[in-house]
Amino acid sequence: MSDRETIDRARRALAALEDFVGPACEAARADYFGALTHIAVTEPWATDKITKLAVAQNVIDMVEQHLRVAISEGTEAQRNADRAERIALIPERKRNLLKRMGMQT
């Protein structure tokens, strides 16, 4: 995937996380936690229900983490693109001098 595609993907992931997925995950997490608490108090022997709710919470966490990774990758791609743009603005003579001095450009 190119830097531009990664940056665009990160923008979409951020928008989804902020506008839709994040609020939905928070609401589901709160509902699951409420149900988990209720079951733990009223049916502590119902370990299968408790396990299923815990797994559901882990799935929510994994979905959010997947989006956060995409956002992070896009941030890094944007840094690389910005750096490449700054390097391109350096006059060629100065870039050659920096290369001879062992500096990365």
Biopython code that builds the backbone (N, CA, C, O; Angstrom):
import numpy as np
from Bio.PDB.StructureBuilder import StructureBuilder

atoms = [
    (1, "MET", "N", (0.846, -1.165, 0.000)),
    (1, "MET", "CA", (0.000, 0.000, 0.000)),
    (1, "MET", "C", (0.898, 1.236, 0.000)),
    (1, "MET", "O", (1.874, 1.302, 0.747)),
    (2, "SER", "N", (0.570, 2.194, -0.824)),
    (2, "SER", "CA", (1.384, 3.411, -0.913)),
    (2, "SER", "C", (1.143, 4.302, 0.306)),
    (2, "SER", "O", (0.174, 4.124, 1.045)),
    (3, "ASP", "N", (2.043, 5.259, 0.497)),
    (3, "ASP", "CA", (1.874, 6.198, 1.612)),
    (3, "ASP", "C", (0.551, 6.941, 1.499)),
    (3, "ASP", "O", (-0.149, 7.125, 2.494)),
    (4, "ARG", "N", (0.209, 7.366, 0.294)),
    (4, "ARG", "CA", (-1.047, 8.112, 0.088)),
    (4, "ARG", "C", (-2.241, 7.245, 0.474)),
    (4, "ARG", "O", (-3.160, 7.723, 1.140)),
    (5, "GLU", "N", (-2.240, 5.991, 0.070)),
    (5, "GLU", "CA", (-3.339, 5.085, 0.412)),
    (5, "GLU", "C", (-3.398, 4.846, 1.921)),
    (5, "GLU", "O", (-4.479, 4.783, 2.505)),
    (6, "THR", "N", (-2.229, 4.715, 2.543)),
    (6, "THR", "CA", (-2.171, 4.506, 3.991)),
    (6, "THR", "C", (-2.702, 5.728, 4.731)),
    (6, "THR", "O", (-3.420, 5.598, 5.722)),
    (7, "ILE", "N", (-2.347, 6.909, 4.248)),
    (7, "ILE", "CA", (-2.826, 8.148, 4.874)),
    (7, "ILE", "C", (-4.343, 8.263, 4.721)),
    (7, "ILE", "O", (-5.037, 8.610, 5.676)),
    (8, "ASP", "N", (-4.854, 7.976, 3.536)),
    (8, "ASP", "CA", (-6.303, 8.028, 3.308)),
    (8, "ASP", "C", (-7.030, 6.999, 4.178)),
    (8, "ASP", "O", (-8.093, 7.279, 4.732)),
    (9, "ARG", "N", (-6.451, 5.824, 4.287)),
    (9, "ARG", "CA", (-7.036, 4.770, 5.124)),
    (9, "ARG", "C", (-7.081, 5.217, 6.586)),
    (9, "ARG", "O", (-8.058, 4.963, 7.290)),
    (10, "ALA", "N", (-6.025, 5.878, 7.031)),
    (10, "ALA", "CA", (-5.974, 6.361, 8.414)),
    (10, "ALA", "C", (-7.045, 7.423, 8.648)),
    (10, "ALA", "O", (-7.684, 7.446, 9.700)),
    (11, "ARG", "N", (-7.236, 8.295, 7.674)),
    (11, "ARG", "CA", (-8.286, 9.324, 7.814)),
    (11, "ARG", "C", (-9.662, 8.689, 7.935)),
    (11, "ARG", "O", (-10.479, 9.106, 8.756)),
    (12, "ARG", "N", (-9.914, 7.677, 7.111)),
    (12, "ARG", "CA", (-11.204, 6.985, 7.183)),
    (12, "ARG", "C", (-11.360, 6.253, 8.510)),
    (12, "ARG", "O", (-12.437, 6.260, 9.106)),
    (13, "ALA", "N", (-10.286, 5.622, 8.969)),
    (13, "ALA", "CA", (-10.337, 4.900, 10.244)),
    (13, "ALA", "C", (-10.591, 5.858, 11.397)),
    (13, "ALA", "O", (-11.371, 5.552, 12.299)),
    (14, "LEU", "N", (-9.941, 7.012, 11.377)),
    (14, "LEU", "CA", (-10.134, 8.006, 12.433)),
    (14, "LEU", "C", (-11.572, 8.518, 12.436)),
    (14, "LEU", "O", (-12.198, 8.639, 13.489)),
    (15, "ALA", "N", (-12.083, 8.815, 11.244)),
    (15, "ALA", "CA", (-13.472, 9.284, 11.148)),
    (15, "ALA", "C", (-14.437, 8.215, 11.653)),
    (15, "ALA", "O", (-15.379, 8.519, 12.385)),
    (16, "ALA", "N", (-14.206, 6.985, 11.268)),
    (16, "ALA", "CA", (-15.075, 5.893, 11.722)),
    (16, "ALA", "C", (-14.996, 5.723, 13.235)),
    (16, "ALA", "O", (-16.012, 5.549, 13.907)),
    (17, "LEU", "N", (-13.787, 5.776, 13.754)),
    (17, "LEU", "CA", (-13.607, 5.603, 15.198)),
    (17, "LEU", "C", (-14.285, 6.720, 15.975)),
    (17, "LEU", "O", (-14.965, 6.468, 16.969)),
    (18, "GLU", "N", (-14.098, 7.955, 15.521)),
    (18, "GLU", "CA", (-14.665, 9.091, 16.240)),
    (18, "GLU", "C", (-16.178, 9.204, 16.077)),
    (18, "GLU", "O", (-16.879, 9.533, 17.034)),
    (19, "ASP", "N", (-16.689, 8.934, 14.873)),
    (19, "ASP", "CA", (-18.098, 9.189, 14.588)),
    (19, "ASP", "C", (-19.020, 8.004, 14.846)),
    (19, "ASP", "O", (-20.155, 8.190, 15.283)),
    (20, "PHE", "N", (-18.546, 6.787, 14.582)),
    (20, "PHE", "CA", (-19.449, 5.644, 14.630)),
    (20, "PHE", "C", (-18.975, 4.520, 15.543)),
    (20, "PHE", "O", (-19.639, 4.163, 16.516)),
    (21, "VAL", "N", (-17.835, 3.983, 15.212)),
    (21, "VAL", "CA", (-17.363, 2.776, 15.902)),
    (21, "VAL", "C", (-17.054, 3.049, 17.373)),
    (21, "VAL", "O", (-17.434, 2.271, 18.249)),
    (22, "GLY", "N", (-16.361, 4.160, 17.638)),
    (22, "GLY", "CA", (-16.007, 4.479, 19.026)),
    (22, "GLY", "C", (-17.219, 4.588, 19.933)),
    (22, "GLY", "O", (-17.277, 3.912, 20.960)),
    (23, "PRO", "N", (-18.207, 5.438, 19.572)),
    (23, "PRO", "CA", (-19.399, 5.536, 20.411)),
    (23, "PRO", "C", (-20.170, 4.215, 20.514)),
    (23, "PRO", "O", (-20.697, 3.881, 21.575)),
    (24, "ALA", "N", (-20.231, 3.469, 19.409)),
    (24, "ALA", "CA", (-20.936, 2.187, 19.449)),
    (24, "ALA", "C", (-20.213, 1.199, 20.362)),
    (24, "ALA", "O", (-20.847, 0.461, 21.117)),
    (25, "CYS", "N", (-18.883, 1.193, 20.287)),
    (25, "CYS", "CA", (-18.103, 0.297, 21.150)),
    (25, "CYS", "C", (-18.265, 0.675, 22.618)),
    (25, "CYS", "O", (-18.396, -0.197, 23.477)),
    (26, "GLU", "N", (-18.256, 1.959, 22.904)),
    (26, "GLU", "CA", (-18.435, 2.400, 24.293)),
    (26, "GLU", "C", (-19.807, 1.988, 24.820)),
    (26, "GLU", "O", (-19.923, 1.519, 25.952)),
    (27, "ALA", "N", (-20.843, 2.160, 24.004)),
    (27, "ALA", "CA", (-22.193, 1.777, 24.423)),
    (27, "ALA", "C", (-22.287, 0.265, 24.644)),
    (27, "ALA", "O", (-22.846, -0.190, 25.641)),
    (28, "ALA", "N", (-21.737, -0.502, 23.708)),
    (28, "ALA", "CA", (-21.766, -1.965, 23.848)),
    (28, "ALA", "C", (-20.947, -2.408, 25.050)),
    (28, "ALA", "O", (-21.356, -3.298, 25.796)),
    (29, "ARG", "N", (-19.779, -1.778, 25.237)),
    (29, "ARG", "CA", (-18.932, -2.126, 26.379)),
    (29, "ARG", "C", (-19.676, -1.865, 27.701)),
    (29, "ARG", "O", (-19.616, -2.678, 28.624)),
    (30, "ALA", "N", (-20.370, -0.735, 27.779)),
    (30, "ALA", "CA", (-21.129, -0.407, 28.991)),
    (30, "ALA", "C", (-22.260, -1.414, 29.206)),
    (30, "ALA", "O", (-22.500, -1.854, 30.331)),
    (31, "ASP", "N", (-22.957, -1.779, 28.119)),
    (31, "ASP", "CA", (-24.033, -2.774, 28.230)),
    (31, "ASP", "C", (-23.495, -4.125, 28.677)),
    (31, "ASP", "O", (-24.063, -4.768, 29.560)),
    (32, "TYR", "N", (-22.391, -4.554, 28.058)),
    (32, "TYR", "CA", (-21.796, -5.838, 28.428)),
    (32, "TYR", "C", (-21.318, -5.824, 29.877)),
    (32, "TYR", "O", (-21.494, -6.801, 30.604)),
    (33, "PHE", "N", (-20.720, -4.722, 30.289)),
    (33, "PHE", "CA", (-20.234, -4.638, 31.669)),
    (33, "PHE", "C", (-21.410, -4.687, 32.645)),
    (33, "PHE", "O", (-21.328, -5.337, 33.687)),
    (34, "GLY", "N", (-22.500, -4.001, 32.306)),
    (34, "GLY", "CA", (-23.693, -4.053, 33.155)),
    (34, "GLY", "C", (-24.240, -5.462, 33.250)),
    (34, "GLY", "O", (-24.592, -5.929, 34.334)),
    (35, "ALA", "N", (-24.312, -6.137, 32.112)),
    (35, "ALA", "CA", (-24.804, -7.519, 32.105)),
    (35, "ALA", "C", (-23.857, -8.430, 32.871)),
    (35, "ALA", "O", (-24.294, -9.308, 33.616)),
    (36, "LEU", "N", (-22.569, -8.221, 32.687)),
    (36, "LEU", "CA", (-21.571, -9.033, 33.388)),
    (36, "LEU", "C", (-21.696, -8.859, 34.898)),
    (36, "LEU", "O", (-21.648, -9.832, 35.652)),
    (37, "THR", "N", (-21.855, -7.615, 35.329)),
    (37, "THR", "CA", (-22.007, -7.334, 36.755)),
    (37, "THR", "C", (-23.282, -7.980, 37.297)),
    (37, "THR", "O", (-23.274, -8.585, 38.369)),
    (38, "HIS", "N", (-24.376, -7.845, 36.545)),
    (38, "HIS", "CA", (-25.644, -8.429, 36.971)),
    (38, "HIS", "C", (-25.539, -9.957, 37.107)),
    (38, "HIS", "O", (-25.992, -10.535, 38.095)),
    (39, "ILE", "N", (-24.948, -10.584, 36.118)),
    (39, "ILE", "CA", (-24.817, -12.046, 36.155)),
    (39, "ILE", "C", (-23.888, -12.481, 37.289)),
    (39, "ILE", "O", (-24.161, -13.461, 37.982)),
    (40, "ALA", "N", (-22.786, -11.742, 37.472)),
    (40, "ALA", "CA", (-21.849, -12.098, 38.545)),
    (40, "ALA", "C", (-22.507, -12.026, 39.914)),
    (40, "ALA", "O", (-22.169, -12.799, 40.810)),
    (41, "VAL", "N", (-23.447, -11.101, 40.077)),
    (41, "VAL", "CA", (-24.131, -10.946, 41.369)),
    (41, "VAL", "C", (-25.276, -11.938, 41.514)),
    (41, "VAL", "O", (-25.432, -12.557, 42.567)),
    (42, "THR", "N", (-26.086, -12.095, 40.456)),
    (42, "THR", "CA", (-27.292, -12.930, 40.560)),
    (42, "THR", "C", (-27.070, -14.396, 40.205)),
    (42, "THR", "O", (-27.759, -15.273, 40.728)),
    (43, "GLU", "N", (-26.113, -14.667, 39.319)),
    (43, "GLU", "CA", (-25.843, -16.048, 38.884)),
    (43, "GLU", "C", (-24.339, -16.313, 38.832)),
    (43, "GLU", "O", (-23.809, -16.579, 37.753)),
    (44, "PRO", "N", (-23.655, -16.248, 39.939)),
    (44, "PRO", "CA", (-22.200, -16.420, 39.896)),
    (44, "PRO", "C", (-21.761, -17.792, 39.375)),
    (44, "PRO", "O", (-20.607, -17.956, 38.977)),
    (45, "TRP", "N", (-22.643, -18.758, 39.373)),
    (45, "TRP", "CA", (-22.317, -20.090, 38.871)),
    (45, "TRP", "C", (-22.419, -20.166, 37.341)),
    (45, "TRP", "O", (-21.999, -21.162, 36.752)),
    (46, "ALA", "N", (-22.964, -19.140, 36.693)),
    (46, "ALA", "CA", (-23.161, -19.144, 35.239)),
    (46, "ALA", "C", (-21.880, -18.686, 34.535)),
    (46, "ALA", "O", (-21.838, -17.640, 33.889)),
    (47, "THR", "N", (-20.853, -19.501, 34.684)),
    (47, "THR", "CA", (-19.551, -19.117, 34.124)),
    (47, "THR", "C", (-19.573, -19.035, 32.600)),
    (47, "THR", "O", (-18.812, -18.266, 32.013)),
    (48, "ASP", "N", (-20.432, -19.817, 31.956)),
    (48, "ASP", "CA", (-20.513, -19.750, 30.493)),
    (48, "ASP", "C", (-20.991, -18.377, 30.030)),
    (48, "ASP", "O", (-20.475, -17.847, 29.046)),
    (49, "LYS", "N", (-21.960, -17.797, 30.718)),
    (49, "LYS", "CA", (-22.451, -16.460, 30.377)),
    (49, "LYS", "C", (-21.363, -15.411, 30.633)),
    (49, "LYS", "O", (-21.142, -14.514, 29.820)),
    (50, "ILE", "N", (-20.707, -15.544, 31.754)),
    (50, "ILE", "CA", (-19.643, -14.599, 32.107)),
    (50, "ILE", "C", (-18.530, -14.652, 31.063)),
    (50, "ILE", "O", (-18.019, -13.617, 30.636)),
    (51, "THR", "N", (-18.162, -15.866, 30.657)),
    (51, "THR", "CA", (-17.109, -16.039, 29.654)),
    (51, "THR", "C", (-17.516, -15.422, 28.318)),
    (51, "THR", "O", (-16.709, -14.753, 27.673)),
    (52, "LYS", "N", (-18.754, -15.642, 27.903)),
    (52, "LYS", "CA", (-19.227, -15.090, 26.629)),
    (52, "LYS", "C", (-19.208, -13.563, 26.641)),
    (52, "LYS", "O", (-18.842, -12.936, 25.646)),
    (53, "LEU", "N", (-19.599, -12.969, 27.758)),
    (53, "LEU", "CA", (-19.573, -11.509, 27.847)),
    (53, "LEU", "C", (-18.144, -10.990, 27.847)),
    (53, "LEU", "O", (-17.861, -9.949, 27.253)),
    (54, "ALA", "N", (-17.246, -11.702, 28.504)),
    (54, "ALA", "CA", (-15.836, -11.289, 28.512)),
    (54, "ALA", "C", (-15.247, -11.382, 27.108)),
    (54, "ALA", "O", (-14.484, -10.508, 26.696)),
    (55, "VAL", "N", (-15.593, -12.427, 26.379)),
    (55, "VAL", "CA", (-15.112, -12.582, 25.000)),
    (55, "VAL", "C", (-15.666, -11.457, 24.126)),
    (55, "VAL", "O", (-14.948, -10.911, 23.288)),
    (56, "ALA", "N", (-16.926, -11.113, 24.317)),
    (56, "ALA", "CA", (-17.527, -10.030, 23.546)),
    (56, "ALA", "C", (-16.785, -8.716, 23.804)),
    (56, "ALA", "O", (-16.552, -7.943, 22.875)),
    (57, "GLN", "N", (-16.419, -8.465, 25.047)),
    (57, "GLN", "CA", (-15.660, -7.252, 25.354)),
    (57, "GLN", "C", (-14.285, -7.293, 24.685)),
    (57, "GLN", "O", (-13.799, -6.265, 24.213)),
    (58, "ASN", "N", (-13.666, -8.451, 24.640)),
    (58, "ASN", "CA", (-12.369, -8.564, 23.961)),
    (58, "ASN", "C", (-12.497, -8.295, 22.467)),
    (58, "ASN", "O", (-11.604, -7.691, 21.872)),
    (59, "VAL", "N", (-13.578, -8.727, 21.862)),
    (59, "VAL", "CA", (-13.803, -8.474, 20.433)),
    (59, "VAL", "C", (-13.929, -6.969, 20.193)),
    (59, "VAL", "O", (-13.364, -6.441, 19.235)),
    (60, "ILE", "N", (-14.656, -6.295, 21.050)),
    (60, "ILE", "CA", (-14.787, -4.836, 20.931)),
    (60, "ILE", "C", (-13.408, -4.189, 21.005)),
    (60, "ILE", "O", (-13.082, -3.313, 20.204)),
    (61, "ASP", "N", (-12.607, -4.623, 21.965)),
    (61, "ASP", "CA", (-11.255, -4.063, 22.114)),
    (61, "ASP", "C", (-10.406, -4.309, 20.874)),
    (61, "ASP", "O", (-9.645, -3.435, 20.459)),
    (62, "MET", "N", (-10.533, -5.496, 20.279)),
    (62, "MET", "CA", (-9.749, -5.812, 19.082)),
    (62, "MET", "C", (-10.168, -4.954, 17.884)),
    (62, "MET", "O", (-9.319, -4.532, 17.099)),
    (63, "VAL", "N", (-11.463, -4.696, 17.742)),
    (63, "VAL", "CA", (-11.943, -3.842, 16.652)),
    (63, "VAL", "C", (-11.362, -2.444, 16.806)),
    (63, "VAL", "O", (-10.854, -1.870, 15.842)),
    (64, "GLU", "N", (-11.436, -1.894, 18.013)),
    (64, "GLU", "CA", (-10.870, -0.567, 18.247)),
    (64, "GLU", "C", (-9.363, -0.556, 18.012)),
    (64, "GLU", "O", (-8.832, 0.390, 17.430)),
    (65, "GLN", "N", (-8.683, -1.587, 18.453)),
    (65, "GLN", "CA", (-7.232, -1.646, 18.276)),
    (65, "GLN", "C", (-6.862, -1.707, 16.797)),
    (65, "GLN", "O", (-5.880, -1.095, 16.377)),
    (66, "HIS", "N", (-7.634, -2.433, 16.017)),
    (66, "HIS", "CA", (-7.379, -2.515, 14.577)),
    (66, "HIS", "C", (-7.457, -1.120, 13.941)),
    (66, "HIS", "O", (-6.621, -0.757, 13.113)),
    (67, "LEU", "N", (-8.465, -0.355, 14.338)),
    (67, "LEU", "CA", (-8.589, 1.005, 13.810)),
    (67, "LEU", "C", (-7.443, 1.887, 14.290)),
    (67, "LEU", "O", (-6.927, 2.700, 13.524)),
    (68, "ARG", "N", (-7.044, 1.736, 15.541)),
    (68, "ARG", "CA", (-5.946, 2.543, 16.077)),
    (68, "ARG", "C", (-4.618, 2.233, 15.362)),
    (68, "ARG", "O", (-3.800, 3.129, 15.156)),
    (69, "VAL", "N", (-4.414, 0.983, 14.991)),
    (69, "VAL", "CA", (-3.208, 0.611, 14.239)),
    (69, "VAL", "C", (-3.224, 1.279, 12.865)),
    (69, "VAL", "O", (-2.208, 1.810, 12.416)),
    (70, "ALA", "N", (-4.372, 1.250, 12.204)),
    (70, "ALA", "CA", (-4.485, 1.903, 10.888)),
    (70, "ALA", "C", (-4.214, 3.397, 11.008)),
    (70, "ALA", "O", (-3.567, 3.982, 10.140)),
    (71, "ILE", "N", (-4.703, 4.015, 12.074)),
    (71, "ILE", "CA", (-4.467, 5.444, 12.296)),
    (71, "ILE", "C", (-2.986, 5.702, 12.534)),
    (71, "ILE", "O", (-2.418, 6.653, 11.997)),
    (72, "SER", "N", (-2.374, 4.861, 13.331)),
    (72, "SER", "CA", (-0.944, 5.005, 13.630)),
    (72, "SER", "C", (-0.095, 4.839, 12.373)),
    (72, "SER", "O", (0.851, 5.597, 12.159)),
    (73, "GLU", "N", (-0.423, 3.865, 11.551)),
    (73, "GLU", "CA", (0.312, 3.663, 10.304)),
    (73, "GLU", "C", (0.161, 4.874, 9.385)),
    (73, "GLU", "O", (1.113, 5.267, 8.711)),
    (74, "GLY", "N", (-1.023, 5.459, 9.357)),
    (74, "GLY", "CA", (-1.247, 6.647, 8.540)),
    (74, "GLY", "C", (-0.465, 7.846, 9.049)),
    (74, "GLY", "O", (0.041, 8.646, 8.262)),
    (75, "THR", "N", (-0.368, 7.968, 10.371)),
    (75, "THR", "CA", (0.413, 9.054, 10.963)),
    (75, "THR", "C", (1.879, 8.916, 10.573)),
    (75, "THR", "O", (2.534, 9.901, 10.234)),
    (76, "GLU", "N", (2.384, 7.703, 10.623)),
    (76, "GLU", "CA", (3.785, 7.458, 10.230)),
    (76, "GLU", "C", (3.989, 7.725, 8.741)),
    (76, "GLU", "O", (5.002, 8.304, 8.349)),
    (77, "ALA", "N", (3.046, 7.311, 7.921)),
    (77, "ALA", "CA", (3.150, 7.573, 6.481)),
    (77, "ALA", "C", (3.122, 9.074, 6.204)),
    (77, "ALA", "O", (3.828, 9.557, 5.319)),
    (78, "GLN", "N", (2.308, 9.807, 6.956)),
    (78, "GLN", "CA", (2.256, 11.265, 6.775)),
    (78, "GLN", "C", (3.585, 11.899, 7.176)),
    (78, "GLN", "O", (4.061, 12.817, 6.508)),
    (79, "ARG", "N", (4.187, 11.414, 8.267)),
    (79, "ARG", "CA", (5.513, 11.915, 8.674)),
    (79, "ARG", "C", (6.537, 11.675, 7.572)),
    (79, "ARG", "O", (7.329, 12.558, 7.243)),
    (80, "ASN", "N", (6.513, 10.475, 7.008)),
    (80, "ASN", "CA", (7.453, 10.149, 5.924)),
    (80, "ASN", "C", (7.226, 11.044, 4.700)),
    (80, "ASN", "O", (8.182, 11.511, 4.080)),
    (81, "ALA", "N", (5.966, 11.275, 4.363)),
    (81, "ALA", "CA", (5.657, 12.128, 3.210)),
    (81, "ALA", "C", (6.107, 13.569, 3.471)),
    (81, "ALA", "O", (6.647, 14.231, 2.586)),
    (82, "ASP", "N", (5.874, 14.044, 4.703)),
    (82, "ASP", "CA", (6.312, 15.407, 5.052)),
    (82, "ASP", "C", (7.835, 15.526, 4.987)),
    (82, "ASP", "O", (8.370, 16.522, 4.501)),
    (83, "ARG", "N", (8.518, 14.504, 5.479)),
    (83, "ARG", "CA", (9.991, 14.515, 5.462)),
    (83, "ARG", "C", (10.498, 14.508, 4.020)),
    (83, "ARG", "O", (11.421, 15.247, 3.676)),
    (84, "ALA", "N", (9.895, 13.679, 3.188)),
    (84, "ALA", "CA", (10.308, 13.623, 1.784)),
    (84, "ALA", "C", (10.077, 14.967, 1.096)),
    (84, "ALA", "O", (10.877, 15.390, 0.262)),
    (85, "GLU", "N", (8.993, 15.627, 1.446)),
    (85, "GLU", "CA", (8.713, 16.939, 0.860)),
    (85, "GLU", "C", (9.744, 17.970, 1.312)),
    (85, "GLU", "O", (10.210, 18.777, 0.508)),
    (86, "ARG", "N", (10.101, 17.945, 2.600)),
    (86, "ARG", "CA", (11.118, 18.883, 3.089)),
    (86, "ARG", "C", (12.463, 18.624, 2.433)),
    (86, "ARG", "O", (13.183, 19.560, 2.086)),
    (87, "ILE", "N", (12.799, 17.357, 2.264)),
    (87, "ILE", "CA", (14.069, 17.005, 1.612)),
    (87, "ILE", "C", (14.067, 17.478, 0.162)),
    (87, "ILE", "O", (15.082, 17.963, -0.339)),
    (88, "ALA", "N", (12.940, 17.339, -0.502)),
    (88, "ALA", "CA", (12.848, 17.756, -1.903)),
    (88, "ALA", "C", (13.049, 19.259, -2.054)),
    (88, "ALA", "O", (13.467, 19.731, -3.112)),
    (89, "LEU", "N", (12.753, 20.005, -1.003)),
    (89, "LEU", "CA", (12.921, 21.462, -1.066)),
    (89, "LEU", "C", (14.362, 21.908, -0.836)),
    (89, "LEU", "O", (14.710, 23.054, -1.120)),
    (90, "ILE", "N", (15.194, 21.016, -0.326)),
    (90, "ILE", "CA", (16.604, 21.353, -0.106)),
    (90, "ILE", "C", (17.303, 21.380, -1.464)),
    (90, "ILE", "O", (17.139, 20.456, -2.260)),
    (91, "PRO", "N", (18.063, 22.407, -1.732)),
    (91, "PRO", "CA", (18.782, 22.459, -3.014)),
    (91, "PRO", "C", (19.679, 21.223, -3.184)),
    (91, "PRO", "O", (20.219, 20.696, -2.211)),
    (92, "GLU", "N", (19.826, 20.777, -4.425)),
    (92, "GLU", "CA", (20.572, 19.547, -4.708)),
    (92, "GLU", "C", (22.011, 19.617, -4.203)),
    (92, "GLU", "O", (22.521, 18.618, -3.695)),
    (93, "ARG", "N", (22.674, 20.749, -4.324)),
    (93, "ARG", "CA", (24.058, 20.878, -3.848)),
    (93, "ARG", "C", (24.137, 20.615, -2.352)),
    (93, "ARG", "O", (25.044, 19.932, -1.876)),
    (94, "LYS", "N", (23.177, 21.164, -1.618)),
    (94, "LYS", "CA", (23.186, 20.976, -0.167)),
    (94, "LYS", "C", (22.871, 19.515, 0.189)),
    (94, "LYS", "O", (23.454, 18.968, 1.125)),
    (95, "ARG", "N", (21.953, 18.887, -0.554)),
    (95, "ARG", "CA", (21.644, 17.473, -0.314)),
    (95, "ARG", "C", (22.883, 16.609, -0.546)),
    (95, "ARG", "O", (23.168, 15.706, 0.241)),
    (96, "ASN", "N", (23.613, 16.884, -1.617)),
    (96, "ASN", "CA", (24.832, 16.121, -1.899)),
    (96, "ASN", "C", (25.858, 16.310, -0.796)),
    (96, "ASN", "O", (26.520, 15.355, -0.388)),
    (97, "LEU", "N", (25.993, 17.524, -0.316)),
    (97, "LEU", "CA", (26.918, 17.806, 0.781)),
    (97, "LEU", "C", (26.518, 17.033, 2.040)),
    (97, "LEU", "O", (27.368, 16.451, 2.714)),
    (98, "LEU", "N", (25.240, 17.032, 2.345)),
    (98, "LEU", "CA", (24.758, 16.305, 3.522)),
    (98, "LEU", "C", (25.008, 14.798, 3.381)),
    (98, "LEU", "O", (25.360, 14.130, 4.353)),
    (99, "LYS", "N", (24.826, 14.273, 2.172)),
    (99, "LYS", "CA", (25.085, 12.851, 1.935)),
    (99, "LYS", "C", (26.569, 12.533, 2.161)),
    (99, "LYS", "O", (26.908, 11.521, 2.774)),
    (100, "ARG", "N", (27.435, 13.397, 1.663)),
    (100, "ARG", "CA", (28.881, 13.159, 1.854)),
    (100, "ARG", "C", (29.268, 13.228, 3.320)),
    (100, "ARG", "O", (30.202, 12.556, 3.755)),
    (101, "MET", "N", (28.549, 14.040, 4.077)),
    (101, "MET", "CA", (28.845, 14.171, 5.510)),
    (101, "MET", "C", (28.229, 13.002, 6.296)),
    (101, "MET", "O", (28.434, 12.891, 7.505)),
    (102, "GLY", "N", (27.489, 12.149, 5.620)),
    (102, "GLY", "CA", (26.929, 10.964, 6.277)),
    (102, "GLY", "C", (25.569, 11.189, 6.899)),
    (102, "GLY", "O", (25.091, 10.346, 7.658)),
    (103, "MET", "N", (24.937, 12.303, 6.597)),
    (103, "MET", "CA", (23.610, 12.593, 7.139)),
    (103, "MET", "C", (22.558, 12.013, 6.190)),
    (103, "MET", "O", (22.710, 12.033, 4.969)),
    (104, "GLN", "N", (21.500, 11.503, 6.791)),
    (104, "GLN", "CA", (20.422, 10.944, 5.974)),
    (104, "GLN", "C", (19.565, 12.054, 5.433)),
    (104, "GLN", "O", (19.207, 12.999, 6.135)),
    (105, "THR", "N", (19.246, 11.915, 4.166)),
    (105, "THR", "CA", (18.291, 12.856, 3.567)),
    (105, "THR", "C", (17.214, 12.075, 2.894)),
    (105, "THR", "O", (16.295, 12.659, 2.319)),
]
sb = StructureBuilder()
sb.init_structure("model")
sb.init_model(0)
sb.init_chain("A")
sb.init_seg("    ")
for serial, (resi, resn, name, xyz) in enumerate(atoms, 1):
    if name == "N":
        sb.init_residue(resn, " ", resi, " ")
    sb.init_atom(name, np.array(xyz, "f"), 0.0, 1.0, " ", f" {name:<3s}", serial, name[0])
structure = sb.get_structure()
